[in-house]
């Protein structure tokens, strides 16, 4: 940071953006024509959130690129079982979960669905034989997995900051302690945040009806849902008010 090299960190997000585009085309091309594959790719890489995050330093787009990588690798495995692809898939899944813990939401259904497909095609004995015949590579695989796991970082945080993910004054900001009700409340808020058309949608809707979409959603939430949900799920250091603001930003919208 002394020499402003942090300015170049965004290149990793841009490379992830490129990977998402190329990976999307490669996946679609397995099932359809080049024209349809190109159209699908253009739709994905034109999504506002993907475009905004392609120049940011957030890890969301990194995990999206990792998910595409896992899809490509498992498709190769379904065509032909190879040690290389098994290792690549293992590293891909490990990298995703350690890059962002919410990647678990992808790993669980992905592993269940494609795990059943792999077992159906190759049987358990074939997979066990592959591991037994290549025990050394799988043992050595532990080393990069440990590095990717950032276990060293968690130990450092626990020893110097008092918590595995950082100091309590920092982690408390992002902690919700209202259980299932808080989770449901945050899910509802996220749905309201996600239904966005940016400022153009507001302008068009207002020219037709005299109302704005963002205010309509806000009034719906305030009138019907706020009395039921209250401040459940909102971190103690956040302002309790929930306001929908449609402004171009990394996640595609801003909320207070």
Secondary structure, 3 states (H helix, E strand, C coil): CCCCHHHHHHHHHHHHHHHHHHHHHHHHHCCCCHHHHHHHHHHHHCCHHHHHHCCCCCCHHHHHHHHHHHHHHHHHHHHCCCHHHHHHHHHHHHHHHHHCHHHHHHHHHHHHHHHHHHHHHHHHHHHHHHHHHCHHHHHHHHHHHHHHHCHHHHHHHHHHHCCCCCCHHHHHHHCCCCHHHHHHHHHHHHHHHHCCCHHHHHHHHHHHHCCCHHHHHHHHHHHHHHHHHCCCCCCCCCCCCCCEECCCCCCCCEEC
